[in-house]
Amino acid sequence: MSEGTKIIIRNQSLTHSDVEVVRAALSVIEGGRVSGNSTCYCFCTRFNDGLVIYANKNKLSDTLTAF
């Protein structure tokens, strides 16, 4: 039995709530793995309200960091 995917969401934004960041992260995840030969979530996603999410593929997880 394989272990599930671990996704870490970091809110480094000074202007967006955790709920807003989680919703934006969900949008990135729903977009699928489109970077790094379809192995990573979109490396950088900028939203109309100024929020930016960077995605990083780690050995055992994915990290989405909001600024």
C-alpha angles and dihedrals in degrees: 000000000000125000119248125252117279116215121186118199117196121191109207092155118118093199107040128074123232090253092054091049093049091051091050091047089052089054090053091048092048088054087065133219102319103149131071096031090315094305100106138047115255105300095223128013122181119196127207092251091060098259114140124197123196119197124208126185111218128187095264104013149018122248122205113192121192123207 
